[in-house]
Amino acid sequence: MNGFGFLLRRISNNNIIDSIPSSLGDLEHLLKLNLSRNHITGFIPAEFANLRSVMDIDLSNNQLSSLIPQELNQLQNMVSLNFLLC
């Protein structure tokens, strides 16, 4: 995936019923990730720390654990991180 810039938007409201795959952390050039308003459960993968270019992550309105991986502190480009009502 090196050399590609991805803008991933609006994977929201799709009734996704599962956990977040750690493989999303492989998209290191991802700019925006919106998985809001689904039925996602479990934890936020520590592999999200590999999303070096990400500026916005929206995981609101899911059933995620309230634990935020400490590794996310490494995301220097992060502007917005939304976990409202997880």
HTML snippet that shows the backbone in 3Dmol.js (N, CA, C, O; Angstrom):
<script src="https://3Dmol.org/build/3Dmol-min.js"></script>
<div id="view" style="width:600px;height:400px;position:relative"></div>
<script>
const pdb = `
ATOM      1  N   MET A   1       0.806  -1.186   0.000  1.00  0.00           N
ATOM      2  CA  MET A   1       0.000   0.000   0.000  1.00  0.00           C
ATOM      3  C   MET A   1       0.856   1.260   0.000  1.00  0.00           C
ATOM      4  O   MET A   1       0.300   2.357  -0.056  1.00  0.00           O
ATOM      5  N   ASN A   2       2.142   1.160   0.059  1.00  0.00           N
ATOM      6  CA  ASN A   2       2.997   2.341   0.084  1.00  0.00           C
ATOM      7  C   ASN A   2       2.828   3.149  -1.183  1.00  0.00           C
ATOM      8  O   ASN A   2       2.667   2.599  -2.273  1.00  0.00           O
ATOM      9  N   GLY A   3       2.867   4.483  -1.025  1.00  0.00           N
ATOM     10  CA  GLY A   3       2.764   5.352  -2.177  1.00  0.00           C
ATOM     11  C   GLY A   3       1.355   5.780  -2.510  1.00  0.00           C
ATOM     12  O   GLY A   3       1.165   6.603  -3.405  1.00  0.00           O
ATOM     13  N   PHE A   4       0.360   5.252  -1.824  1.00  0.00           N
ATOM     14  CA  PHE A   4      -1.018   5.606  -2.104  1.00  0.00           C
ATOM     15  C   PHE A   4      -1.576   6.425  -0.959  1.00  0.00           C
ATOM     16  O   PHE A   4      -1.296   6.144   0.207  1.00  0.00           O
ATOM     17  N   GLY A   5      -2.363   7.436  -1.284  1.00  0.00           N
ATOM     18  CA  GLY A   5      -3.083   8.196  -0.271  1.00  0.00           C
ATOM     19  C   GLY A   5      -4.538   7.766  -0.297  1.00  0.00           C
ATOM     20  O   GLY A   5      -5.162   7.752  -1.358  1.00  0.00           O
ATOM     21  N   PHE A   6      -5.071   7.424   0.831  1.00  0.00           N
ATOM     22  CA  PHE A   6      -6.454   6.973   0.896  1.00  0.00           C
ATOM     23  C   PHE A   6      -7.269   7.956   1.709  1.00  0.00           C
ATOM     24  O   PHE A   6      -6.802   8.456   2.732  1.00  0.00           O
ATOM     25  N   LEU A   7      -8.468   8.233   1.269  1.00  0.00           N
ATOM     26  CA  LEU A   7      -9.427   8.983   2.049  1.00  0.00           C
ATOM     27  C   LEU A   7     -10.640   8.070   2.168  1.00  0.00           C
ATOM     28  O   LEU A   7     -11.381   7.881   1.203  1.00  0.00           O
ATOM     29  N   LEU A   8     -10.834   7.519   3.326  1.00  0.00           N
ATOM     30  CA  LEU A   8     -11.893   6.548   3.550  1.00  0.00           C
ATOM     31  C   LEU A   8     -13.000   7.236   4.316  1.00  0.00           C
ATOM     32  O   LEU A   8     -12.811   7.606   5.475  1.00  0.00           O
ATOM     33  N   ARG A   9     -14.143   7.415   3.696  1.00  0.00           N
ATOM     34  CA  ARG A   9     -15.233   8.141   4.323  1.00  0.00           C
ATOM     35  C   ARG A   9     -16.501   7.311   4.337  1.00  0.00           C
ATOM     36  O   ARG A   9     -16.721   6.415   3.523  1.00  0.00           O
ATOM     37  N   ARG A  10     -17.309   7.661   5.303  1.00  0.00           N
ATOM     38  CA  ARG A  10     -18.688   7.198   5.354  1.00  0.00           C
ATOM     39  C   ARG A  10     -18.868   5.689   5.239  1.00  0.00           C
ATOM     40  O   ARG A  10     -19.621   5.198   4.398  1.00  0.00           O
ATOM     41  N   ILE A  11     -18.183   4.989   6.075  1.00  0.00           N
ATOM     42  CA  ILE A  11     -18.494   3.572   6.259  1.00  0.00           C
ATOM     43  C   ILE A  11     -19.431   3.504   7.457  1.00  0.00           C
ATOM     44  O   ILE A  11     -19.499   2.509   8.178  1.00  0.00           O
ATOM     45  N   SER A  12     -20.145   4.600   7.634  1.00  0.00           N
ATOM     46  CA  SER A  12     -21.069   4.703   8.755  1.00  0.00           C
ATOM     47  C   SER A  12     -22.456   4.239   8.325  1.00  0.00           C
ATOM     48  O   SER A  12     -22.765   4.161   7.136  1.00  0.00           O
ATOM     49  N   ASN A  13     -23.277   3.934   9.318  1.00  0.00           N
ATOM     50  CA  ASN A  13     -24.662   3.509   9.080  1.00  0.00           C
ATOM     51  C   ASN A  13     -24.771   2.301   8.165  1.00  0.00           C
ATOM     52  O   ASN A  13     -25.653   2.252   7.308  1.00  0.00           O
ATOM     53  N   ASN A  14     -23.892   1.331   8.335  1.00  0.00           N
ATOM     54  CA  ASN A  14     -23.927   0.141   7.491  1.00  0.00           C
ATOM     55  C   ASN A  14     -24.269  -1.129   8.259  1.00  0.00           C
ATOM     56  O   ASN A  14     -24.171  -2.229   7.714  1.00  0.00           O
ATOM     57  N   ASN A  15     -24.664  -0.988   9.500  1.00  0.00           N
ATOM     58  CA  ASN A  15     -25.002  -2.145  10.325  1.00  0.00           C
ATOM     59  C   ASN A  15     -23.882  -3.171  10.384  1.00  0.00           C
ATOM     60  O   ASN A  15     -24.137  -4.375  10.409  1.00  0.00           O
ATOM     61  N   ILE A  16     -22.647  -2.698  10.406  1.00  0.00           N
ATOM     62  CA  ILE A  16     -21.502  -3.599  10.557  1.00  0.00           C
ATOM     63  C   ILE A  16     -21.557  -4.160  11.973  1.00  0.00           C
ATOM     64  O   ILE A  16     -21.540  -3.412  12.950  1.00  0.00           O
ATOM     65  N   ILE A  17     -21.621  -5.469  12.070  1.00  0.00           N
ATOM     66  CA  ILE A  17     -21.716  -6.144  13.362  1.00  0.00           C
ATOM     67  C   ILE A  17     -20.493  -7.026  13.507  1.00  0.00           C
ATOM     68  O   ILE A  17     -20.482  -8.170  13.052  1.00  0.00           O
ATOM     69  N   ASP A  18     -19.468  -6.493  14.137  1.00  0.00           N
ATOM     70  CA  ASP A  18     -18.228  -7.241  14.314  1.00  0.00           C
ATOM     71  C   ASP A  18     -17.250  -6.368  15.075  1.00  0.00           C
ATOM     72  O   ASP A  18     -17.599  -5.277  15.525  1.00  0.00           O
ATOM     73  N   SER A  19     -16.040  -6.845  15.215  1.00  0.00           N
ATOM     74  CA  SER A  19     -14.996  -6.025  15.815  1.00  0.00           C
ATOM     75  C   SER A  19     -14.214  -5.334  14.697  1.00  0.00           C
ATOM     76  O   SER A  19     -14.353  -5.676  13.523  1.00  0.00           O
ATOM     77  N   ILE A  20     -13.406  -4.374  15.074  1.00  0.00           N
ATOM     78  CA  ILE A  20     -12.583  -3.660  14.090  1.00  0.00           C
ATOM     79  C   ILE A  20     -11.384  -4.538  13.752  1.00  0.00           C
ATOM     80  O   ILE A  20     -10.639  -4.923  14.652  1.00  0.00           O
ATOM     81  N   PRO A  21     -11.182  -4.861  12.488  1.00  0.00           N
ATOM     82  CA  PRO A  21     -10.024  -5.690  12.131  1.00  0.00           C
ATOM     83  C   PRO A  21      -8.716  -4.929  12.326  1.00  0.00           C
ATOM     84  O   PRO A  21      -8.599  -3.772  11.921  1.00  0.00           O
ATOM     85  N   SER A  22      -7.753  -5.568  12.936  1.00  0.00           N
ATOM     86  CA  SER A  22      -6.454  -4.921  13.159  1.00  0.00           C
ATOM     87  C   SER A  22      -5.766  -4.594  11.842  1.00  0.00           C
ATOM     88  O   SER A  22      -4.883  -3.737  11.806  1.00  0.00           O
ATOM     89  N   SER A  23      -6.154  -5.259  10.765  1.00  0.00           N
ATOM     90  CA  SER A  23      -5.541  -5.016   9.454  1.00  0.00           C
ATOM     91  C   SER A  23      -5.814  -3.599   8.940  1.00  0.00           C
ATOM     92  O   SER A  23      -5.119  -3.145   8.031  1.00  0.00           O
ATOM     93  N   LEU A  24      -6.801  -2.887   9.491  1.00  0.00           N
ATOM     94  CA  LEU A  24      -7.002  -1.487   9.099  1.00  0.00           C
ATOM     95  C   LEU A  24      -5.768  -0.662   9.433  1.00  0.00           C
ATOM     96  O   LEU A  24      -5.525   0.372   8.811  1.00  0.00           O
ATOM     97  N   GLY A  25      -4.994  -1.107  10.402  1.00  0.00           N
ATOM     98  CA  GLY A  25      -3.753  -0.424  10.751  1.00  0.00           C
ATOM     99  C   GLY A  25      -2.707  -0.491   9.652  1.00  0.00           C
ATOM    100  O   GLY A  25      -1.716   0.237   9.697  1.00  0.00           O
ATOM    101  N   ASP A  26      -2.911  -1.356   8.664  1.00  0.00           N
ATOM    102  CA  ASP A  26      -1.985  -1.459   7.534  1.00  0.00           C
ATOM    103  C   ASP A  26      -2.143  -0.303   6.545  1.00  0.00           C
ATOM    104  O   ASP A  26      -1.282  -0.098   5.690  1.00  0.00           O
ATOM    105  N   LEU A  27      -3.227   0.442   6.656  1.00  0.00           N
ATOM    106  CA  LEU A  27      -3.491   1.555   5.729  1.00  0.00           C
ATOM    107  C   LEU A  27      -2.820   2.813   6.243  1.00  0.00           C
ATOM    108  O   LEU A  27      -3.486   3.783   6.605  1.00  0.00           O
ATOM    109  N   GLU A  28      -1.492   2.790   6.272  1.00  0.00           N
ATOM    110  CA  GLU A  28      -0.735   3.854   6.920  1.00  0.00           C
ATOM    111  C   GLU A  28      -0.906   5.221   6.277  1.00  0.00           C
ATOM    112  O   GLU A  28      -0.548   6.227   6.890  1.00  0.00           O
ATOM    113  N   HIS A  29      -1.440   5.293   5.063  1.00  0.00           N
ATOM    114  CA  HIS A  29      -1.639   6.579   4.389  1.00  0.00           C
ATOM    115  C   HIS A  29      -3.088   7.043   4.440  1.00  0.00           C
ATOM    116  O   HIS A  29      -3.468   7.997   3.762  1.00  0.00           O
ATOM    117  N   LEU A  30      -3.884   6.367   5.241  1.00  0.00           N
ATOM    118  CA  LEU A  30      -5.285   6.722   5.408  1.00  0.00           C
ATOM    119  C   LEU A  30      -5.399   8.105   6.051  1.00  0.00           C
ATOM    120  O   LEU A  30      -4.683   8.400   7.007  1.00  0.00           O
ATOM    121  N   LEU A  31      -6.284   8.945   5.540  1.00  0.00           N
ATOM    122  CA  LEU A  31      -6.459  10.290   6.070  1.00  0.00           C
ATOM    123  C   LEU A  31      -7.645  10.401   7.017  1.00  0.00           C
ATOM    124  O   LEU A  31      -7.584  11.128   8.008  1.00  0.00           O
ATOM    125  N   LYS A  32      -8.726   9.682   6.718  1.00  0.00           N
ATOM    126  CA  LYS A  32      -9.941   9.781   7.520  1.00  0.00           C
ATOM    127  C   LYS A  32     -10.593   8.411   7.609  1.00  0.00           C
ATOM    128  O   LYS A  32     -10.703   7.697   6.612  1.00  0.00           O
ATOM    129  N   LEU A  33     -11.024   8.051   8.812  1.00  0.00           N
ATOM    130  CA  LEU A  33     -11.709   6.775   9.035  1.00  0.00           C
ATOM    131  C   LEU A  33     -12.994   7.052   9.795  1.00  0.00           C
ATOM    132  O   LEU A  33     -12.962   7.541  10.924  1.00  0.00           O
ATOM    133  N   ASN A  34     -14.124   6.739   9.175  1.00  0.00           N
ATOM    134  CA  ASN A  34     -15.423   6.939   9.813  1.00  0.00           C
ATOM    135  C   ASN A  34     -16.166   5.617   9.843  1.00  0.00           C
ATOM    136  O   ASN A  34     -16.682   5.158   8.824  1.00  0.00           O
ATOM    137  N   LEU A  35     -16.216   5.013  11.015  1.00  0.00           N
ATOM    138  CA  LEU A  35     -16.954   3.770  11.227  1.00  0.00           C
ATOM    139  C   LEU A  35     -18.117   4.001  12.184  1.00  0.00           C
ATOM    140  O   LEU A  35     -18.570   3.069  12.848  1.00  0.00           O
ATOM    141  N   SER A  36     -18.595   5.222  12.255  1.00  0.00           N
ATOM    142  CA  SER A  36     -19.638   5.569  13.220  1.00  0.00           C
ATOM    143  C   SER A  36     -20.976   4.925  12.871  1.00  0.00           C
ATOM    144  O   SER A  36     -21.227   4.533  11.731  1.00  0.00           O
ATOM    145  N   ARG A  37     -21.824   4.830  13.891  1.00  0.00           N
ATOM    146  CA  ARG A  37     -23.204   4.373  13.748  1.00  0.00           C
ATOM    147  C   ARG A  37     -23.318   2.992  13.120  1.00  0.00           C
ATOM    148  O   ARG A  37     -24.093   2.769  12.191  1.00  0.00           O
ATOM    149  N   ASN A  38     -22.536   2.089  13.649  1.00  0.00           N
ATOM    150  CA  ASN A  38     -22.638   0.683  13.289  1.00  0.00           C
ATOM    151  C   ASN A  38     -22.911  -0.085  14.575  1.00  0.00           C
ATOM    152  O   ASN A  38     -23.415   0.489  15.541  1.00  0.00           O
ATOM    153  N   HIS A  39     -22.596  -1.333  14.601  1.00  0.00           N
ATOM    154  CA  HIS A  39     -22.761  -2.159  15.795  1.00  0.00           C
ATOM    155  C   HIS A  39     -21.437  -2.824  16.125  1.00  0.00           C
ATOM    156  O   HIS A  39     -21.389  -4.009  16.453  1.00  0.00           O
ATOM    157  N   ILE A  40     -20.365  -2.053  16.036  1.00  0.00           N
ATOM    158  CA  ILE A  40     -19.017  -2.575  16.234  1.00  0.00           C
ATOM    159  C   ILE A  40     -18.766  -2.760  17.726  1.00  0.00           C
ATOM    160  O   ILE A  40     -19.069  -1.885  18.537  1.00  0.00           O
ATOM    161  N   THR A  41     -18.209  -3.913  18.069  1.00  0.00           N
ATOM    162  CA  THR A  41     -17.928  -4.238  19.462  1.00  0.00           C
ATOM    163  C   THR A  41     -16.435  -4.494  19.649  1.00  0.00           C
ATOM    164  O   THR A  41     -15.677  -4.543  18.680  1.00  0.00           O
ATOM    165  N   GLY A  42     -16.029  -4.653  20.884  1.00  0.00           N
ATOM    166  CA  GLY A  42     -14.647  -5.007  21.175  1.00  0.00           C
ATOM    167  C   GLY A  42     -13.798  -3.789  21.460  1.00  0.00           C
ATOM    168  O   GLY A  42     -14.280  -2.774  21.965  1.00  0.00           O
ATOM    169  N   PHE A  43     -12.535  -3.908  21.130  1.00  0.00           N
ATOM    170  CA  PHE A  43     -11.542  -2.895  21.442  1.00  0.00           C
ATOM    171  C   PHE A  43     -11.061  -2.178  20.189  1.00  0.00           C
ATOM    172  O   PHE A  43     -11.215  -2.676  19.074  1.00  0.00           O
ATOM    173  N   ILE A  44     -10.491  -1.028  20.384  1.00  0.00           N
ATOM    174  CA  ILE A  44      -9.836  -0.297  19.300  1.00  0.00           C
ATOM    175  C   ILE A  44      -8.460  -0.928  19.120  1.00  0.00           C
ATOM    176  O   ILE A  44      -7.685  -0.981  20.076  1.00  0.00           O
ATOM    177  N   PRO A  45      -8.138  -1.404  17.930  1.00  0.00           N
ATOM    178  CA  PRO A  45      -6.855  -2.093  17.732  1.00  0.00           C
ATOM    179  C   PRO A  45      -5.655  -1.180  17.969  1.00  0.00           C
ATOM    180  O   PRO A  45      -5.637  -0.038  17.508  1.00  0.00           O
ATOM    181  N   ALA A  46      -4.665  -1.679  18.682  1.00  0.00           N
ATOM    182  CA  ALA A  46      -3.420  -0.931  18.902  1.00  0.00           C
ATOM    183  C   ALA A  46      -2.730  -0.645  17.574  1.00  0.00           C
ATOM    184  O   ALA A  46      -1.943   0.296  17.477  1.00  0.00           O
ATOM    185  N   GLU A  47      -3.017  -1.443  16.555  1.00  0.00           N
ATOM    186  CA  GLU A  47      -2.431  -1.254  15.224  1.00  0.00           C
ATOM    187  C   GLU A  47      -2.848   0.062  14.580  1.00  0.00           C
ATOM    188  O   GLU A  47      -2.250   0.474  13.586  1.00  0.00           O
ATOM    189  N   PHE A  48      -3.867   0.732  15.127  1.00  0.00           N
ATOM    190  CA  PHE A  48      -4.246   2.052  14.622  1.00  0.00           C
ATOM    191  C   PHE A  48      -3.091   3.039  14.764  1.00  0.00           C
ATOM    192  O   PHE A  48      -3.078   4.070  14.092  1.00  0.00           O
ATOM    193  N   ALA A  49      -2.132   2.742  15.620  1.00  0.00           N
ATOM    194  CA  ALA A  49      -0.949   3.599  15.772  1.00  0.00           C
ATOM    195  C   ALA A  49      -0.127   3.634  14.491  1.00  0.00           C
ATOM    196  O   ALA A  49       0.712   4.519  14.323  1.00  0.00           O
ATOM    197  N   ASN A  50      -0.354   2.682  13.580  1.00  0.00           N
ATOM    198  CA  ASN A  50       0.342   2.659  12.288  1.00  0.00           C
ATOM    199  C   ASN A  50      -0.290   3.599  11.270  1.00  0.00           C
ATOM    200  O   ASN A  50       0.265   3.799  10.189  1.00  0.00           O
ATOM    201  N   LEU A  51      -1.436   4.177  11.595  1.00  0.00           N
ATOM    202  CA  LEU A  51      -2.132   5.100  10.683  1.00  0.00           C
ATOM    203  C   LEU A  51      -1.482   6.471  10.787  1.00  0.00           C
ATOM    204  O   LEU A  51      -2.093   7.420  11.280  1.00  0.00           O
ATOM    205  N   ARG A  52      -0.272   6.571  10.331  1.00  0.00           N
ATOM    206  CA  ARG A  52       0.562   7.764  10.526  1.00  0.00           C
ATOM    207  C   ARG A  52       0.000   9.040   9.897  1.00  0.00           C
ATOM    208  O   ARG A  52       0.284  10.138  10.375  1.00  0.00           O
ATOM    209  N   SER A  53      -0.777   8.909   8.855  1.00  0.00           N
ATOM    210  CA  SER A  53      -1.313  10.086   8.159  1.00  0.00           C
ATOM    211  C   SER A  53      -2.710  10.474   8.619  1.00  0.00           C
ATOM    212  O   SER A  53      -3.202  11.542   8.255  1.00  0.00           O
ATOM    213  N   VAL A  54      -3.352   9.636   9.405  1.00  0.00           N
ATOM    214  CA  VAL A  54      -4.752   9.870   9.761  1.00  0.00           C
ATOM    215  C   VAL A  54      -4.912  11.161  10.544  1.00  0.00           C
ATOM    216  O   VAL A  54      -4.127  11.475  11.440  1.00  0.00           O
ATOM    217  N   MET A  55      -5.960  11.904  10.176  1.00  0.00           N
ATOM    218  CA  MET A  55      -6.267  13.164  10.831  1.00  0.00           C
ATOM    219  C   MET A  55      -7.571  13.075  11.613  1.00  0.00           C
ATOM    220  O   MET A  55      -7.781  13.827  12.565  1.00  0.00           O
ATOM    221  N   ASP A  56      -8.445  12.158  11.213  1.00  0.00           N
ATOM    222  CA  ASP A  56      -9.772  12.090  11.813  1.00  0.00           C
ATOM    223  C   ASP A  56     -10.214  10.633  11.913  1.00  0.00           C
ATOM    224  O   ASP A  56     -10.234   9.909  10.918  1.00  0.00           O
ATOM    225  N   ILE A  57     -10.567  10.218  13.126  1.00  0.00           N
ATOM    226  CA  ILE A  57     -11.149   8.892  13.348  1.00  0.00           C
ATOM    227  C   ILE A  57     -12.465   9.091  14.077  1.00  0.00           C
ATOM    228  O   ILE A  57     -12.509   9.717  15.136  1.00  0.00           O
ATOM    229  N   ASP A  58     -13.535   8.559  13.508  1.00  0.00           N
ATOM    230  CA  ASP A  58     -14.855   8.640  14.137  1.00  0.00           C
ATOM    231  C   ASP A  58     -15.375   7.231  14.352  1.00  0.00           C
ATOM    232  O   ASP A  58     -15.710   6.525  13.401  1.00  0.00           O
ATOM    233  N   LEU A  59     -15.440   6.833  15.611  1.00  0.00           N
ATOM    234  CA  LEU A  59     -15.958   5.515  15.986  1.00  0.00           C
ATOM    235  C   LEU A  59     -17.194   5.666  16.862  1.00  0.00           C
ATOM    236  O   LEU A  59     -17.555   4.746  17.597  1.00  0.00           O
ATOM    237  N   SER A  60     -17.839   6.815  16.787  1.00  0.00           N
ATOM    238  CA  SER A  60     -18.964   7.116  17.675  1.00  0.00           C
ATOM    239  C   SER A  60     -20.165   6.218  17.392  1.00  0.00           C
ATOM    240  O   SER A  60     -20.315   5.651  16.310  1.00  0.00           O
ATOM    241  N   ASN A  61     -21.012   6.116  18.413  1.00  0.00           N
ATOM    242  CA  ASN A  61     -22.259   5.362  18.321  1.00  0.00           C
ATOM    243  C   ASN A  61     -22.049   3.906  17.931  1.00  0.00           C
ATOM    244  O   ASN A  61     -22.714   3.387  17.034  1.00  0.00           O
ATOM    245  N   ASN A  62     -21.121   3.259  18.614  1.00  0.00           N
ATOM    246  CA  ASN A  62     -20.889   1.828  18.507  1.00  0.00           C
ATOM    247  C   ASN A  62     -20.908   1.253  19.917  1.00  0.00           C
ATOM    248  O   ASN A  62     -21.247   1.961  20.866  1.00  0.00           O
ATOM    249  N   GLN A  63     -20.557   0.004  20.065  1.00  0.00           N
ATOM    250  CA  GLN A  63     -20.502  -0.626  21.378  1.00  0.00           C
ATOM    251  C   GLN A  63     -19.074  -1.036  21.712  1.00  0.00           C
ATOM    252  O   GLN A  63     -18.829  -2.168  22.128  1.00  0.00           O
ATOM    253  N   LEU A  64     -18.137  -0.117  21.529  1.00  0.00           N
ATOM    254  CA  LEU A  64     -16.725  -0.405  21.774  1.00  0.00           C
ATOM    255  C   LEU A  64     -16.381  -0.299  23.249  1.00  0.00           C
ATOM    256  O   LEU A  64     -17.067   0.372  24.020  1.00  0.00           O
ATOM    257  N   SER A  65     -15.299  -0.977  23.625  1.00  0.00           N
ATOM    258  CA  SER A  65     -14.758  -0.830  24.964  1.00  0.00           C
ATOM    259  C   SER A  65     -14.292   0.605  25.131  1.00  0.00           C
ATOM    260  O   SER A  65     -13.901   1.254  24.160  1.00  0.00           O
ATOM    261  N   SER A  66     -14.333   1.092  26.340  1.00  0.00           N
ATOM    262  CA  SER A  66     -13.926   2.481  26.577  1.00  0.00           C
ATOM    263  C   SER A  66     -12.408   2.646  26.649  1.00  0.00           C
ATOM    264  O   SER A  66     -11.915   3.760  26.829  1.00  0.00           O
ATOM    265  N   LEU A  67     -11.668   1.555  26.510  1.00  0.00           N
ATOM    266  CA  LEU A  67     -10.216   1.640  26.576  1.00  0.00           C
ATOM    267  C   LEU A  67      -9.637   2.136  25.255  1.00  0.00           C
ATOM    268  O   LEU A  67      -9.876   1.549  24.200  1.00  0.00           O
ATOM    269  N   ILE A  68      -8.879   3.217  25.327  1.00  0.00           N
ATOM    270  CA  ILE A  68      -8.213   3.764  24.147  1.00  0.00           C
ATOM    271  C   ILE A  68      -6.752   3.347  24.220  1.00  0.00           C
ATOM    272  O   ILE A  68      -6.077   3.645  25.205  1.00  0.00           O
ATOM    273  N   PRO A  69      -6.251   2.660  23.191  1.00  0.00           N
ATOM    274  CA  PRO A  69      -4.861   2.197  23.235  1.00  0.00           C
ATOM    275  C   PRO A  69      -3.876   3.357  23.401  1.00  0.00           C
ATOM    276  O   PRO A  69      -3.977   4.379  22.722  1.00  0.00           O
ATOM    277  N   GLN A  70      -2.946   3.180  24.297  1.00  0.00           N
ATOM    278  CA  GLN A  70      -1.933   4.199  24.555  1.00  0.00           C
ATOM    279  C   GLN A  70      -1.109   4.502  23.304  1.00  0.00           C
ATOM    280  O   GLN A  70      -0.581   5.605  23.158  1.00  0.00           O
ATOM    281  N   GLU A  71      -1.001   3.539  22.417  1.00  0.00           N
ATOM    282  CA  GLU A  71      -0.226   3.701  21.183  1.00  0.00           C
ATOM    283  C   GLU A  71      -0.767   4.831  20.308  1.00  0.00           C
ATOM    284  O   GLU A  71      -0.033   5.372  19.480  1.00  0.00           O
ATOM    285  N   LEU A  72      -2.040   5.195  20.479  1.00  0.00           N
ATOM    286  CA  LEU A  72      -2.618   6.264  19.655  1.00  0.00           C
ATOM    287  C   LEU A  72      -1.988   7.620  19.950  1.00  0.00           C
ATOM    288  O   LEU A  72      -2.157   8.560  19.173  1.00  0.00           O
ATOM    289  N   ASN A  73      -1.268   7.732  21.054  1.00  0.00           N
ATOM    290  CA  ASN A  73      -0.545   8.971  21.357  1.00  0.00           C
ATOM    291  C   ASN A  73       0.521   9.266  20.313  1.00  0.00           C
ATOM    292  O   ASN A  73       0.987  10.401  20.216  1.00  0.00           O
ATOM    293  N   GLN A  74       0.911   8.276  19.539  1.00  0.00           N
ATOM    294  CA  GLN A  74       1.954   8.432  18.520  1.00  0.00           C
ATOM    295  C   GLN A  74       1.439   9.102  17.243  1.00  0.00           C
ATOM    296  O   GLN A  74       2.229   9.460  16.370  1.00  0.00           O
ATOM    297  N   LEU A  75       0.127   9.271  17.132  1.00  0.00           N
ATOM    298  CA  LEU A  75      -0.466   9.816  15.906  1.00  0.00           C
ATOM    299  C   LEU A  75      -0.334  11.332  15.895  1.00  0.00           C
ATOM    300  O   LEU A  75      -1.187  12.040  16.431  1.00  0.00           O
ATOM    301  N   GLN A  76       0.724  11.822  15.290  1.00  0.00           N
ATOM    302  CA  GLN A  76       1.048  13.246  15.317  1.00  0.00           C
ATOM    303  C   GLN A  76       0.138  14.106  14.455  1.00  0.00           C
ATOM    304  O   GLN A  76       0.015  15.305  14.705  1.00  0.00           O
ATOM    305  N   ASN A  77      -0.506  13.523  13.444  1.00  0.00           N
ATOM    306  CA  ASN A  77      -1.375  14.298  12.560  1.00  0.00           C
ATOM    307  C   ASN A  77      -2.829  14.320  13.016  1.00  0.00           C
ATOM    308  O   ASN A  77      -3.663  14.980  12.395  1.00  0.00           O
ATOM    309  N   MET A  78      -3.144  13.598  14.105  1.00  0.00           N
ATOM    310  CA  MET A  78      -4.520  13.471  14.573  1.00  0.00           C
ATOM    311  C   MET A  78      -5.077  14.824  14.968  1.00  0.00           C
ATOM    312  O   MET A  78      -4.487  15.551  15.767  1.00  0.00           O
ATOM    313  N   VAL A  79      -6.233  15.149  14.390  1.00  0.00           N
ATOM    314  CA  VAL A  79      -6.941  16.383  14.702  1.00  0.00           C
ATOM    315  C   VAL A  79      -8.201  16.067  15.510  1.00  0.00           C
ATOM    316  O   VAL A  79      -8.531  16.776  16.461  1.00  0.00           O
ATOM    317  N   SER A  80      -8.901  14.996  15.121  1.00  0.00           N
ATOM    318  CA  SER A  80     -10.163  14.660  15.753  1.00  0.00           C
ATOM    319  C   SER A  80     -10.257  13.161  15.995  1.00  0.00           C
ATOM    320  O   SER A  80      -9.978  12.351  15.111  1.00  0.00           O
ATOM    321  N   LEU A  81     -10.657  12.810  17.218  1.00  0.00           N
ATOM    322  CA  LEU A  81     -10.848  11.419  17.611  1.00  0.00           C
ATOM    323  C   LEU A  81     -12.179  11.364  18.355  1.00  0.00           C
ATOM    324  O   LEU A  81     -12.284  11.877  19.469  1.00  0.00           O
ATOM    325  N   ASN A  82     -13.196  10.747  17.751  1.00  0.00           N
ATOM    326  CA  ASN A  82     -14.555  10.776  18.294  1.00  0.00           C
ATOM    327  C   ASN A  82     -14.965   9.371  18.738  1.00  0.00           C
ATOM    328  O   ASN A  82     -15.052   8.448  17.928  1.00  0.00           O
ATOM    329  N   PHE A  83     -15.214   9.232  20.041  1.00  0.00           N
ATOM    330  CA  PHE A  83     -15.689   7.963  20.613  1.00  0.00           C
ATOM    331  C   PHE A  83     -17.006   8.170  21.345  1.00  0.00           C
ATOM    332  O   PHE A  83     -17.362   7.361  22.201  1.00  0.00           O
ATOM    333  N   LEU A  84     -17.729   9.218  21.034  1.00  0.00           N
ATOM    334  CA  LEU A  84     -18.950   9.557  21.727  1.00  0.00           C
ATOM    335  C   LEU A  84     -19.917   8.376  21.746  1.00  0.00           C
ATOM    336  O   LEU A  84     -20.205   7.782  20.706  1.00  0.00           O
ATOM    337  N   LEU A  85     -20.407   8.046  22.916  1.00  0.00           N
ATOM    338  CA  LEU A  85     -21.396   6.979  23.111  1.00  0.00           C
ATOM    339  C   LEU A  85     -20.921   5.611  22.654  1.00  0.00           C
ATOM    340  O   LEU A  85     -21.729   4.809  22.185  1.00  0.00           O
ATOM    341  N   CYS A  86     -19.646   5.329  22.778  1.00  0.00           N
ATOM    342  CA  CYS A  86     -19.150   3.987  22.426  1.00  0.00           C
ATOM    343  C   CYS A  86     -19.544   2.988  23.467  1.00  0.00           C
ATOM    344  O   CYS A  86     -19.217   1.807  23.345  1.00  0.00           O
TER     345      CYS A  86
END
`;
const viewer = $3Dmol.createViewer("view");
viewer.addModel(pdb, "pdb");
viewer.setStyle({}, {cartoon: {color: "spectrum"}});
viewer.zoomTo();
viewer.render();
</script>
